[in-house]
Amino acid sequence: MSQKIYVGNLSFQTTDEGLSQLFGQHGEVLSAVVVTDRDTGRSRGFGFVEMEPTAAKTAIGALDQTEFEGRNLRVNEAKPREDRGGGGGGGRRERW
C-alpha cells in the first residue's frame, strides 16, 4: 500500500526528477509527477509524490514549509480527487 502526497507552491522549473530526488532523501519514491497544463505543457506549480506510508509521513514532516528551488513548499497528504460531475451538458433549451 502507498500514500499519495500533495506538493504545492513548486517552482515552475521543478521537474519530476527533481521532485523525486527531493523526496527520495526520506524514503523510496514510487512515483513523482509535476502537474502540467494540458494545452501549454508548462508546470501548474504543484505535483504529487507516492511513497510507502511511513516514509510519506516522515517526508511530509520534514519538507512542509521548507525552501526548495526558491519557493516555500506546502506538503501534505493528498485528498481524494472529487468527482466534478463532468459529462453531459450541451443539451438544447427551449425558449418560451
HELIX and SHEET records of a PDB file:
HELIX    1   1 ASP A   16  GLY A   24  1                                   9    
HELIX    2   2 PRO A   53  LEU A   63  1                                  11    
SHEET    1   A 4 VAL A  29  THR A  36  0                                        
SHEET    2   A 4 SER A  43  MET A  51 -1                                        
SHEET    3   A 4 GLN A   3  GLY A   8 -1                                        
SHEET    4   A 4 ARG A  74  GLU A  77 -1                                        
SHEET    1   B 2 GLU A  67  PHE A  68  0                                        
SHEET    2   B 2 ARG A  71  ASN A  72 -1                                        
END                                                                             
